[in-house]
Amino acid sequence: MKIYRSDLAKLGYCSRGSRAFFLSQNWDWKDFLDHGIDIEIVKKSGHAMAIALAELVEKEVEHGRK
């Protein structure tokens, strides 16, 4: 299961702050923009906003998101 840039916008997360968070986690921002990021990686960060994003995506998948 992956998280994409469009998912960030659903919670009002801006690109600037999200990019800074990715850098703090040593995650590749460009790769994320091109391919998304595995939801488990995001959840393992332990960051409340990242976990909220993962939970949103999980709920969408449960309701038919592909």
Predicted model as a PDB file, atoms N, CA, C, CB and O in Angstrom, pLDDT in the B-factor column:
MODEL        1                                                                  
ATOM      1  N   MET A   1       0.852  -1.167   0.000  1.00 92.00           N  
ATOM      2  CA  MET A   1       0.000   0.000   0.000  1.00 92.00           C  
ATOM      3  C   MET A   1       0.899   1.232   0.000  1.00 92.00           C  
ATOM      4  CB  MET A   1      -0.970  -0.003   1.224  1.00 92.00           C  
ATOM      5  O   MET A   1       1.894   1.286   0.723  1.00 92.00           O  
ATOM      6  N   LYS A   2       0.542   2.209  -0.810  1.00 96.00           N  
ATOM      7  CA  LYS A   2       1.383   3.399  -0.963  1.00 96.00           C  
ATOM      8  C   LYS A   2       0.631   4.676  -0.614  1.00 96.00           C  
ATOM      9  CB  LYS A   2       1.912   3.488  -2.386  1.00 96.00           C  
ATOM     10  O   LYS A   2      -0.595   4.750  -0.699  1.00 96.00           O  
ATOM     11  N   ILE A   3       1.400   5.665  -0.224  1.00 96.00           N  
ATOM     12  CA  ILE A   3       0.915   7.030  -0.002  1.00 96.00           C  
ATOM     13  C   ILE A   3       1.483   7.881  -1.123  1.00 96.00           C  
ATOM     14  CB  ILE A   3       1.335   7.588   1.422  1.00 96.00           C  
ATOM     15  O   ILE A   3       2.653   7.758  -1.486  1.00 96.00           O  
ATOM     16  N   TYR A   4       0.630   8.754  -1.670  1.00 96.00           N  
ATOM     17  CA  TYR A   4       1.032   9.615  -2.783  1.00 96.00           C  
ATOM     18  C   TYR A   4       0.857  11.092  -2.412  1.00 96.00           C  
ATOM     19  CB  TYR A   4       0.210   9.278  -4.049  1.00 96.00           C  
ATOM     20  O   TYR A   4       0.220  11.429  -1.414  1.00 96.00           O  
ATOM     21  N   ARG A   5       1.430  11.944  -3.229  1.00 96.00           N  
ATOM     22  CA  ARG A   5       1.358  13.390  -3.001  1.00 96.00           C  
ATOM     23  C   ARG A   5      -0.085  13.856  -2.834  1.00 96.00           C  
ATOM     24  CB  ARG A   5       2.018  14.144  -4.159  1.00 96.00           C  
ATOM     25  O   ARG A   5      -0.371  14.700  -1.985  1.00 96.00           O  
ATOM     26  N   SER A   6      -0.979  13.318  -3.627  1.00 95.00           N  
ATOM     27  CA  SER A   6      -2.390  13.717  -3.536  1.00 95.00           C  
ATOM     28  C   SER A   6      -2.976  13.415  -2.159  1.00 95.00           C  
ATOM     29  CB  SER A   6      -3.211  13.005  -4.613  1.00 95.00           C  
ATOM     30  O   SER A   6      -3.908  14.093  -1.725  1.00 95.00           O  
ATOM     31  N   ASP A   7      -2.449  12.420  -1.475  1.00 96.00           N  
ATOM     32  CA  ASP A   7      -2.929  12.093  -0.133  1.00 96.00           C  
ATOM     33  C   ASP A   7      -2.553  13.176   0.868  1.00 96.00           C  
ATOM     34  CB  ASP A   7      -2.368  10.747   0.319  1.00 96.00           C  
ATOM     35  O   ASP A   7      -3.320  13.466   1.787  1.00 96.00           O  
ATOM     36  N   LEU A   8      -1.397  13.765   0.700  1.00 96.00           N  
ATOM     37  CA  LEU A   8      -0.966  14.838   1.606  1.00 96.00           C  
ATOM     38  C   LEU A   8      -1.964  15.991   1.586  1.00 96.00           C  
ATOM     39  CB  LEU A   8       0.441  15.346   1.219  1.00 96.00           C  
ATOM     40  O   LEU A   8      -2.303  16.553   2.627  1.00 96.00           O  
ATOM     41  N   ALA A   9      -2.427  16.331   0.393  1.00 94.00           N  
ATOM     42  CA  ALA A   9      -3.346  17.460   0.232  1.00 94.00           C  
ATOM     43  C   ALA A   9      -4.685  17.205   0.925  1.00 94.00           C  
ATOM     44  CB  ALA A   9      -3.576  17.742  -1.252  1.00 94.00           C  
ATOM     45  O   ALA A   9      -5.343  18.149   1.362  1.00 94.00           O  
ATOM     46  N   LYS A  10      -5.088  15.960   1.028  1.00 94.00           N  
ATOM     47  CA  LYS A  10      -6.363  15.628   1.656  1.00 94.00           C  
ATOM     48  C   LYS A  10      -6.411  16.041   3.119  1.00 94.00           C  
ATOM     49  CB  LYS A  10      -6.627  14.145   1.539  1.00 94.00           C  
ATOM     50  O   LYS A  10      -7.482  16.306   3.664  1.00 94.00           O  
ATOM     51  N   LEU A  11      -5.246  16.095   3.748  1.00 94.00           N  
ATOM     52  CA  LEU A  11      -5.172  16.528   5.146  1.00 94.00           C  
ATOM     53  C   LEU A  11      -4.629  17.948   5.275  1.00 94.00           C  
ATOM     54  CB  LEU A  11      -4.300  15.569   5.947  1.00 94.00           C  
ATOM     55  O   LEU A  11      -4.377  18.428   6.381  1.00 94.00           O  
ATOM     56  N   GLY A  12      -4.450  18.613   4.138  1.00 95.00           N  
ATOM     57  CA  GLY A  12      -3.965  19.988   4.162  1.00 95.00           C  
ATOM     58  C   GLY A  12      -2.475  20.107   4.410  1.00 95.00           C  
ATOM     59  O   GLY A  12      -1.998  21.177   4.791  1.00 95.00           O  
ATOM     60  N   TYR A  13      -1.725  19.027   4.201  1.00 96.00           N  
ATOM     61  CA  TYR A  13      -0.276  19.062   4.403  1.00 96.00           C  
ATOM     62  C   TYR A  13       0.362  19.741   3.196  1.00 96.00           C  
ATOM     63  CB  TYR A  13       0.306  17.621   4.611  1.00 96.00           C  
ATOM     64  O   TYR A  13       0.142  19.326   2.058  1.00 96.00           O  
ATOM     65  N   CYS A  14       1.143  20.774   3.442  1.00 94.00           N  
ATOM     66  CA  CYS A  14       1.775  21.508   2.352  1.00 94.00           C  
ATOM     67  C   CYS A  14       3.051  20.797   1.877  1.00 94.00           C  
ATOM     68  CB  CYS A  14       2.099  22.943   2.798  1.00 94.00           C  
ATOM     69  O   CYS A  14       3.673  20.031   2.612  1.00 94.00           O  
ATOM     70  N   SER A  15       3.405  21.074   0.652  1.00 92.00           N  
ATOM     71  CA  SER A  15       4.611  20.460   0.077  1.00 92.00           C  
ATOM     72  C   SER A  15       5.861  20.874   0.834  1.00 92.00           C  
ATOM     73  CB  SER A  15       4.753  20.837  -1.397  1.00 92.00           C  
ATOM     74  O   SER A  15       6.740  20.047   1.079  1.00 92.00           O  
ATOM     75  N   ARG A  16       5.949  22.130   1.204  1.00 95.00           N  
ATOM     76  CA  ARG A  16       7.152  22.622   1.884  1.00 95.00           C  
ATOM     77  C   ARG A  16       7.396  21.895   3.209  1.00 95.00           C  
ATOM     78  CB  ARG A  16       7.035  24.127   2.134  1.00 95.00           C  
ATOM     79  O   ARG A  16       8.502  21.424   3.476  1.00 95.00           O  
ATOM     80  N   GLY A  17       6.359  21.811   4.026  1.00 95.00           N  
ATOM     81  CA  GLY A  17       6.495  21.126   5.308  1.00 95.00           C  
ATOM     82  C   GLY A  17       6.699  19.633   5.142  1.00 95.00           C  
ATOM     83  O   GLY A  17       7.471  19.016   5.876  1.00 95.00           O  
ATOM     84  N   SER A  18       6.005  19.057   4.174  1.00 96.00           N  
ATOM     85  CA  SER A  18       6.147  17.622   3.923  1.00 96.00           C  
ATOM     86  C   SER A  18       7.548  17.292   3.435  1.00 96.00           C  
ATOM     87  CB  SER A  18       5.110  17.150   2.898  1.00 96.00           C  
ATOM     88  O   SER A  18       8.140  16.294   3.848  1.00 96.00           O  
ATOM     89  N   ARG A  19       8.072  18.129   2.561  1.00 96.00           N  
ATOM     90  CA  ARG A  19       9.439  17.910   2.057  1.00 96.00           C  
ATOM     91  C   ARG A  19      10.439  17.989   3.207  1.00 96.00           C  
ATOM     92  CB  ARG A  19       9.798  18.953   0.958  1.00 96.00           C  
ATOM     93  O   ARG A  19      11.354  17.170   3.299  1.00 96.00           O  
ATOM     94  N   ALA A  20      10.262  18.969   4.076  1.00 96.00           N  
ATOM     95  CA  ALA A  20      11.159  19.105   5.229  1.00 96.00           C  
ATOM     96  C   ALA A  20      11.076  17.868   6.126  1.00 96.00           C  
ATOM     97  CB  ALA A  20      10.811  20.375   6.038  1.00 96.00           C  
ATOM     98  O   ALA A  20      12.093  17.400   6.637  1.00 96.00           O  
ATOM     99  N   PHE A  21       9.871  17.343   6.315  1.00 96.00           N  
ATOM    100  CA  PHE A  21       9.707  16.131   7.113  1.00 96.00           C  
ATOM    101  C   PHE A  21      10.414  14.956   6.456  1.00 96.00           C  
ATOM    102  CB  PHE A  21       8.223  15.811   7.310  1.00 96.00           C  
ATOM    103  O   PHE A  21      11.090  14.180   7.133  1.00 96.00           O  
ATOM    104  N   PHE A  22      10.264  14.819   5.141  1.00 96.00           N  
ATOM    105  CA  PHE A  22      10.952  13.743   4.422  1.00 96.00           C  
ATOM    106  C   PHE A  22      12.457  13.847   4.611  1.00 96.00           C  
ATOM    107  CB  PHE A  22      10.604  13.782   2.926  1.00 96.00           C  
ATOM    108  O   PHE A  22      13.128  12.847   4.863  1.00 96.00           O  
ATOM    109  N   LEU A  23      12.977  15.043   4.490  1.00 96.00           N  
ATOM    110  CA  LEU A  23      14.420  15.232   4.674  1.00 96.00           C  
ATOM    111  C   LEU A  23      14.846  14.843   6.081  1.00 96.00           C  
ATOM    112  CB  LEU A  23      14.813  16.688   4.391  1.00 96.00           C  
ATOM    113  O   LEU A  23      15.906  14.244   6.262  1.00 96.00           O  
ATOM    114  N   SER A  24      14.032  15.175   7.082  1.00 96.00           N  
ATOM    115  CA  SER A  24      14.373  14.838   8.469  1.00 96.00           C  
ATOM    116  C   SER A  24      14.379  13.331   8.702  1.00 96.00           C  
ATOM    117  CB  SER A  24      13.390  15.503   9.430  1.00 96.00           C  
ATOM    118  O   SER A  24      15.043  12.842   9.616  1.00 96.00           O  
ATOM    119  N   GLN A  25      13.640  12.597   7.875  1.00 96.00           N  
ATOM    120  CA  GLN A  25      13.562  11.141   7.987  1.00 96.00           C  
ATOM    121  C   GLN A  25      14.533  10.434   7.031  1.00 96.00           C  
ATOM    122  CB  GLN A  25      12.136  10.677   7.713  1.00 96.00           C  
ATOM    123  O   GLN A  25      14.600   9.205   6.995  1.00 96.00           O  
ATOM    124  N   ASN A  26      15.277  11.227   6.263  1.00 97.00           N  
ATOM    125  CA  ASN A  26      16.185  10.693   5.230  1.00 97.00           C  
ATOM    126  C   ASN A  26      15.435   9.902   4.160  1.00 97.00           C  
ATOM    127  CB  ASN A  26      17.250   9.799   5.874  1.00 97.00           C  
ATOM    128  O   ASN A  26      15.933   8.896   3.654  1.00 97.00           O  
ATOM    129  N   TRP A  27      14.231  10.369   3.821  1.00 97.00           N  
ATOM    130  CA  TRP A  27      13.444   9.777   2.750  1.00 97.00           C  
ATOM    131  C   TRP A  27      13.647  10.609   1.493  1.00 97.00           C  
ATOM    132  CB  TRP A  27      11.935   9.695   3.133  1.00 97.00           C  
ATOM    133  O   TRP A  27      13.868  11.817   1.568  1.00 97.00           O  
ATOM    134  N   ASP A  28      13.573   9.969   0.358  1.00 97.00           N  
ATOM    135  CA  ASP A  28      13.794  10.610  -0.936  1.00 97.00           C  
ATOM    136  C   ASP A  28      12.509  11.285  -1.425  1.00 97.00           C  
ATOM    137  CB  ASP A  28      14.289   9.577  -1.974  1.00 97.00           C  
ATOM    138  O   ASP A  28      11.563  10.610  -1.831  1.00 97.00           O  
ATOM    139  N   TRP A  29      12.482  12.613  -1.383  1.00 97.00           N  
ATOM    140  CA  TRP A  29      11.301  13.382  -1.770  1.00 97.00           C  
ATOM    141  C   TRP A  29      10.960  13.175  -3.247  1.00 97.00           C  
ATOM    142  CB  TRP A  29      11.522  14.870  -1.485  1.00 97.00           C  
ATOM    143  O   TRP A  29       9.795  12.972  -3.589  1.00 97.00           O  
ATOM    144  N   LYS A  30      11.959  13.225  -4.118  1.00 97.00           N  
ATOM    145  CA  LYS A  30      11.693  13.070  -5.552  1.00 97.00           C  
ATOM    146  C   LYS A  30      11.141  11.685  -5.854  1.00 97.00           C  
ATOM    147  CB  LYS A  30      12.971  13.316  -6.367  1.00 97.00           C  
ATOM    148  O   LYS A  30      10.214  11.549  -6.653  1.00 97.00           O  
ATOM    149  N   ASP A  31      11.692  10.669  -5.233  1.00 97.00           N  
ATOM    150  CA  ASP A  31      11.177   9.324  -5.439  1.00 97.00           C  
ATOM    151  C   ASP A  31       9.721   9.234  -4.963  1.00 97.00           C  
ATOM    152  CB  ASP A  31      12.054   8.291  -4.698  1.00 97.00           C  
ATOM    153  O   ASP A  31       8.895   8.580  -5.600  1.00 97.00           O  
ATOM    154  N   PHE A  32       9.417   9.886  -3.859  1.00 97.00           N  
ATOM    155  CA  PHE A  32       8.044   9.930  -3.368  1.00 97.00           C  
ATOM    156  C   PHE A  32       7.130  10.577  -4.402  1.00 97.00           C  
ATOM    157  CB  PHE A  32       7.969  10.694  -2.035  1.00 97.00           C  
ATOM    158  O   PHE A  32       6.062  10.046  -4.706  1.00 97.00           O  
ATOM    159  N   LEU A  33       7.541  11.709  -4.938  1.00 97.00           N  
ATOM    160  CA  LEU A  33       6.715  12.387  -5.935  1.00 97.00           C  
ATOM    161  C   LEU A  33       6.485  11.515  -7.159  1.00 97.00           C  
ATOM    162  CB  LEU A  33       7.361  13.700  -6.350  1.00 97.00           C  
ATOM    163  O   LEU A  33       5.403  11.525  -7.746  1.00 97.00           O  
ATOM    164  N   ASP A  34       7.503  10.763  -7.538  1.00 98.00           N  
ATOM    165  CA  ASP A  34       7.410   9.923  -8.733  1.00 98.00           C  
ATOM    166  C   ASP A  34       6.675   8.598  -8.499  1.00 98.00           C  
ATOM    167  CB  ASP A  34       8.793   9.637  -9.251  1.00 98.00           C  
ATOM    168  O   ASP A  34       5.983   8.105  -9.390  1.00 98.00           O  
ATOM    169  N   HIS A  35       6.826   8.018  -7.289  1.00 98.00           N  
ATOM    170  CA  HIS A  35       6.351   6.655  -7.070  1.00 98.00           C  
ATOM    171  C   HIS A  35       5.539   6.435  -5.805  1.00 98.00           C  
ATOM    172  CB  HIS A  35       7.498   5.754  -7.046  1.00 98.00           C  
ATOM    173  O   HIS A  35       5.010   5.342  -5.602  1.00 98.00           O  
ATOM    174  N   GLY A  36       5.428   7.437  -4.956  1.00 97.00           N  
ATOM    175  CA  GLY A  36       4.774   7.247  -3.671  1.00 97.00           C  
ATOM    176  C   GLY A  36       5.736   6.624  -2.671  1.00 97.00           C  
ATOM    177  O   GLY A  36       6.896   6.359  -2.986  1.00 97.00           O  
ATOM    178  N   ILE A  37       5.241   6.395  -1.467  1.00 97.00           N  
ATOM    179  CA  ILE A  37       6.051   5.781  -0.415  1.00 97.00           C  
ATOM    180  C   ILE A  37       5.209   4.718   0.281  1.00 97.00           C  
ATOM    181  CB  ILE A  37       6.563   6.851   0.610  1.00 97.00           C  
ATOM    182  O   ILE A  37       4.003   4.886   0.460  1.00 97.00           O  
ATOM    183  N   ASP A  38       5.849   3.639   0.666  1.00 97.00           N  
ATOM    184  CA  ASP A  38       5.156   2.551   1.334  1.00 97.00           C  
ATOM    185  C   ASP A  38       4.569   3.037   2.659  1.00 97.00           C  
ATOM    186  CB  ASP A  38       6.108   1.365   1.566  1.00 97.00           C  
ATOM    187  O   ASP A  38       5.244   3.712   3.435  1.00 97.00           O  
ATOM    188  N   ILE A  39       3.339   2.695   2.903  1.00 96.00           N  
ATOM    189  CA  ILE A  39       2.637   3.156   4.097  1.00 96.00           C  
ATOM    190  C   ILE A  39       3.324   2.695   5.383  1.00 96.00           C  
ATOM    191  CB  ILE A  39       1.201   2.663   4.075  1.00 96.00           C  
ATOM    192  O   ILE A  39       3.299   3.412   6.384  1.00 96.00           O  
ATOM    193  N   GLU A  40       3.925   1.529   5.369  1.00 96.00           N  
ATOM    194  CA  GLU A  40       4.594   1.008   6.570  1.00 96.00           C  
ATOM    195  C   GLU A  40       5.802   1.863   6.953  1.00 96.00           C  
ATOM    196  CB  GLU A  40       5.036  -0.446   6.345  1.00 96.00           C  
ATOM    197  O   GLU A  40       6.085   2.038   8.138  1.00 96.00           O  
ATOM    198  N   ILE A  41       6.502   2.386   5.975  1.00 97.00           N  
ATOM    199  CA  ILE A  41       7.638   3.279   6.250  1.00 97.00           C  
ATOM    200  C   ILE A  41       7.149   4.522   6.969  1.00 97.00           C  
ATOM    201  CB  ILE A  41       8.372   3.669   4.940  1.00 97.00           C  
ATOM    202  O   ILE A  41       7.762   4.972   7.936  1.00 97.00           O  
ATOM    203  N   VAL A  42       6.053   5.067   6.498  1.00 97.00           N  
ATOM    204  CA  VAL A  42       5.494   6.287   7.088  1.00 97.00           C  
ATOM    205  C   VAL A  42       5.023   6.012   8.515  1.00 97.00           C  
ATOM    206  CB  VAL A  42       4.322   6.825   6.228  1.00 97.00           C  
ATOM    207  O   VAL A  42       5.286   6.811   9.414  1.00 97.00           O  
ATOM    208  N   LYS A  43       4.335   4.899   8.733  1.00 96.00           N  
ATOM    209  CA  LYS A  43       3.849   4.569  10.068  1.00 96.00           C  
ATOM    210  C   LYS A  43       4.990   4.377  11.051  1.00 96.00           C  
ATOM    211  CB  LYS A  43       2.996   3.320  10.021  1.00 96.00           C  
ATOM    212  O   LYS A  43       4.873   4.761  12.214  1.00 96.00           O  
ATOM    213  N   LYS A  44       6.085   3.792  10.606  1.00 95.00           N  
ATOM    214  CA  LYS A  44       7.232   3.541  11.486  1.00 95.00           C  
ATOM    215  C   LYS A  44       7.911   4.822  11.963  1.00 95.00           C  
ATOM    216  CB  LYS A  44       8.243   2.677  10.772  1.00 95.00           C  
ATOM    217  O   LYS A  44       8.689   4.791  12.917  1.00 95.00           O  
ATOM    218  N   SER A  45       7.624   5.942  11.309  1.00 95.00           N  
ATOM    219  CA  SER A  45       8.225   7.207  11.746  1.00 95.00           C  
ATOM    220  C   SER A  45       7.766   7.576  13.151  1.00 95.00           C  
ATOM    221  CB  SER A  45       7.872   8.335  10.768  1.00 95.00           C  
ATOM    222  O   SER A  45       8.488   8.242  13.893  1.00 95.00           O  
ATOM    223  N   GLY A  46       6.564   7.140  13.511  1.00 94.00           N  
ATOM    224  CA  GLY A  46       6.027   7.451  14.835  1.00 94.00           C  
ATOM    225  C   GLY A  46       5.499   8.861  14.971  1.00 94.00           C  
ATOM    226  O   GLY A  46       5.020   9.234  16.042  1.00 94.00           O  
ATOM    227  N   HIS A  47       5.572   9.646  13.930  1.00 94.00           N  
ATOM    228  CA  HIS A  47       5.136  11.040  13.943  1.00 94.00           C  
ATOM    229  C   HIS A  47       3.610  11.091  13.822  1.00 94.00           C  
ATOM    230  CB  HIS A  47       5.813  11.846  12.790  1.00 94.00           C  
ATOM    231  O   HIS A  47       3.030  10.437  12.956  1.00 94.00           O  
ATOM    232  N   ALA A  48       2.971  11.866  14.688  1.00 95.00           N  
ATOM    233  CA  ALA A  48       1.506  11.906  14.733  1.00 95.00           C  
ATOM    234  C   ALA A  48       0.872  12.280  13.391  1.00 95.00           C  
ATOM    235  CB  ALA A  48       1.057  12.891  15.789  1.00 95.00           C  
ATOM    236  O   ALA A  48      -0.123  11.676  12.990  1.00 95.00           O  
ATOM    237  N   MET A  49       1.435  13.262  12.700  1.00 94.00           N  
ATOM    238  CA  MET A  49       0.855  13.672  11.423  1.00 94.00           C  
ATOM    239  C   MET A  49       1.049  12.598  10.358  1.00 94.00           C  
ATOM    240  CB  MET A  49       1.475  14.989  10.957  1.00 94.00           C  
ATOM    241  O   MET A  49       0.185  12.409   9.501  1.00 94.00           O  
ATOM    242  N   ALA A  50       2.164  11.902  10.407  1.00 96.00           N  
ATOM    243  CA  ALA A  50       2.421  10.816   9.457  1.00 96.00           C  
ATOM    244  C   ALA A  50       1.470   9.651   9.712  1.00 96.00           C  
ATOM    245  CB  ALA A  50       3.888  10.341   9.554  1.00 96.00           C  
ATOM    246  O   ALA A  50       0.961   9.040   8.772  1.00 96.00           O  
ATOM    247  N   ILE A  51       1.237   9.351  10.963  1.00 96.00           N  
ATOM    248  CA  ILE A  51       0.322   8.268  11.314  1.00 96.00           C  
ATOM    249  C   ILE A  51      -1.105   8.620  10.892  1.00 96.00           C  
ATOM    250  CB  ILE A  51       0.379   7.979  12.830  1.00 96.00           C  
ATOM    251  O   ILE A  51      -1.833   7.756  10.402  1.00 96.00           O  
ATOM    252  N   ALA A  52      -1.512   9.875  11.074  1.00 96.00           N  
ATOM    253  CA  ALA A  52      -2.841  10.305  10.639  1.00 96.00           C  
ATOM    254  C   ALA A  52      -2.991  10.132   9.134  1.00 96.00           C  
ATOM    255  CB  ALA A  52      -3.093  11.770  11.033  1.00 96.00           C  
ATOM    256  O   ALA A  52      -4.049   9.724   8.656  1.00 96.00           O  
ATOM    257  N   LEU A  53      -1.949  10.436   8.394  1.00 96.00           N  
ATOM    258  CA  LEU A  53      -1.968  10.266   6.946  1.00 96.00           C  
ATOM    259  C   LEU A  53      -2.098   8.793   6.585  1.00 96.00           C  
ATOM    260  CB  LEU A  53      -0.701  10.861   6.314  1.00 96.00           C  
ATOM    261  O   LEU A  53      -2.894   8.435   5.718  1.00 96.00           O  
ATOM    262  N   ALA A  54      -1.334   7.951   7.234  1.00 96.00           N  
ATOM    263  CA  ALA A  54      -1.396   6.513   6.973  1.00 96.00           C  
ATOM    264  C   ALA A  54      -2.784   5.971   7.287  1.00 96.00           C  
ATOM    265  CB  ALA A  54      -0.335   5.766   7.799  1.00 96.00           C  
ATOM    266  O   ALA A  54      -3.312   5.149   6.538  1.00 96.00           O  
ATOM    267  N   GLU A  55      -3.368   6.415   8.365  1.00 96.00           N  
ATOM    268  CA  GLU A  55      -4.709   5.955   8.732  1.00 96.00           C  
ATOM    269  C   GLU A  55      -5.746   6.388   7.701  1.00 96.00           C  
ATOM    270  CB  GLU A  55      -5.095   6.488  10.114  1.00 96.00           C  
ATOM    271  O   GLU A  55      -6.658   5.626   7.381  1.00 96.00           O  
ATOM    272  N   LEU A  56      -5.613   7.595   7.185  1.00 96.00           N  
ATOM    273  CA  LEU A  56      -6.517   8.070   6.143  1.00 96.00           C  
ATOM    274  C   LEU A  56      -6.436   7.176   4.910  1.00 96.00           C  
ATOM    275  CB  LEU A  56      -6.191   9.520   5.768  1.00 96.00           C  
ATOM    276  O   LEU A  56      -7.460   6.767   4.362  1.00 96.00           O  
ATOM    277  N   VAL A  57      -5.231   6.883   4.487  1.00 96.00           N  
ATOM    278  CA  VAL A  57      -5.039   6.041   3.297  1.00 96.00           C  
ATOM    279  C   VAL A  57      -5.578   4.631   3.551  1.00 96.00           C  
ATOM    280  CB  VAL A  57      -3.537   5.980   2.905  1.00 96.00           C  
ATOM    281  O   VAL A  57      -6.221   4.051   2.677  1.00 96.00           O  
ATOM    282  N   GLU A  58      -5.325   4.085   4.721  1.00 95.00           N  
ATOM    283  CA  GLU A  58      -5.840   2.754   5.042  1.00 95.00           C  
ATOM    284  C   GLU A  58      -7.364   2.720   4.973  1.00 95.00           C  
ATOM    285  CB  GLU A  58      -5.368   2.322   6.433  1.00 95.00           C  
ATOM    286  O   GLU A  58      -7.935   1.766   4.446  1.00 95.00           O  
ATOM    287  N   LYS A  59      -8.025   3.742   5.496  1.00 95.00           N  
ATOM    288  CA  LYS A  59      -9.490   3.810   5.442  1.00 95.00           C  
ATOM    289  C   LYS A  59      -9.979   3.898   4.004  1.00 95.00           C  
ATOM    290  CB  LYS A  59     -10.004   5.014   6.244  1.00 95.00           C  
ATOM    291  O   LYS A  59     -10.967   3.261   3.641  1.00 95.00           O  
ATOM    292  N   GLU A  60      -9.289   4.685   3.187  1.00 93.00           N  
ATOM    293  CA  GLU A  60      -9.679   4.797   1.785  1.00 93.00           C  
ATOM    294  C   GLU A  60      -9.552   3.442   1.076  1.00 93.00           C  
ATOM    295  CB  GLU A  60      -8.817   5.859   1.072  1.00 93.00           C  
ATOM    296  O   GLU A  60     -10.415   3.064   0.283  1.00 93.00           O  
ATOM    297  N   VAL A  61      -8.483   2.730   1.365  1.00 90.00           N  
ATOM    298  CA  VAL A  61      -8.274   1.418   0.744  1.00 90.00           C  
ATOM    299  C   VAL A  61      -9.380   0.453   1.174  1.00 90.00           C  
ATOM    300  CB  VAL A  61      -6.879   0.847   1.121  1.00 90.00           C  
ATOM    301  O   VAL A  61      -9.890  -0.321   0.363  1.00 90.00           O  
ATOM    302  N   GLU A  62      -9.739   0.506   2.437  1.00 89.00           N  
ATOM    303  CA  GLU A  62     -10.815  -0.348   2.937  1.00 89.00           C  
ATOM    304  C   GLU A  62     -12.135  -0.084   2.208  1.00 89.00           C  
ATOM    305  CB  GLU A  62     -10.998  -0.134   4.438  1.00 89.00           C  
ATOM    306  O   GLU A  62     -12.970  -0.978   2.069  1.00 89.00           O  
ATOM    307  N   HIS A  63     -12.306   1.142   1.752  1.00 90.00           N  
ATOM    308  CA  HIS A  63     -13.548   1.544   1.087  1.00 90.00           C  
ATOM    309  C   HIS A  63     -13.435   1.559  -0.427  1.00 90.00           C  
ATOM    310  CB  HIS A  63     -13.967   2.904   1.565  1.00 90.00           C  
ATOM    311  O   HIS A  63     -14.234   2.200  -1.109  1.00 90.00           O  
ATOM    312  N   GLY A  64     -12.440   0.851  -0.954  1.00 85.00           N  
ATOM    313  CA  GLY A  64     -12.377   0.660  -2.392  1.00 85.00           C  
ATOM    314  C   GLY A  64     -11.302   1.391  -3.168  1.00 85.00           C  
ATOM    315  O   GLY A  64     -11.240   1.262  -4.391  1.00 85.00           O  
ATOM    316  N   ARG A  65     -10.450   2.156  -2.494  1.00 71.00           N  
ATOM    317  CA  ARG A  65      -9.354   2.803  -3.210  1.00 71.00           C  
ATOM    318  C   ARG A  65      -8.421   1.730  -3.737  1.00 71.00           C  
ATOM    319  CB  ARG A  65      -8.591   3.803  -2.295  1.00 71.00           C  
ATOM    320  O   ARG A  65      -8.148   0.738  -3.061  1.00 71.00           O  
ATOM    321  N   LYS A  66      -7.941   1.936  -4.934  1.00 54.00           N  
ATOM    322  CA  LYS A  66      -7.026   0.956  -5.528  1.00 54.00           C  
ATOM    323  C   LYS A  66      -5.611   1.451  -5.530  1.00 54.00           C  
ATOM    324  CB  LYS A  66      -7.444   0.620  -6.937  1.00 54.00           C  
ATOM    325  O   LYS A  66      -4.712   0.750  -5.994  1.00 54.00           O  
TER     326      LYS A  66                                                      
ENDMDL                                                                          
END                                                                             
